[in-house]
């Protein structure tokens, strides 16, 4: 049983678009902080976009204005619409969800700049990753 399954990755040319999906099973992600993170080859994992329990969204500067995070509560699915892709967006993209509110839980927006250890601590469930490759 995999509680979060990401999909939608692939290869695209620079300037193109992709939409990633992340389906949750066995629990609901609505009402919790969820988000998309990415890890490029040889680099640390970094935050991309998060959506909080009230529907508010926050984006890393590197994707702001190009990526849109959304959530379909009826389908229990998280999305990431990625437009104007560049080779610098090449990475494995992971969806993540907070399923347990820790007593010291930081605000959802802070997950974008959290260390990998902190992000893993407070976002307890992670998808398996989906690869996005952008060619120039």
Helices and strands as residue ranges (DSSP letters): E 4-7, E 10-13, E 18-24, E 34-39, E 46-51, E 57-59, E 67-72, E 77-82, G 87-89, E 91-97, G 108-112, H 116-122, E 125-126, E 130-135
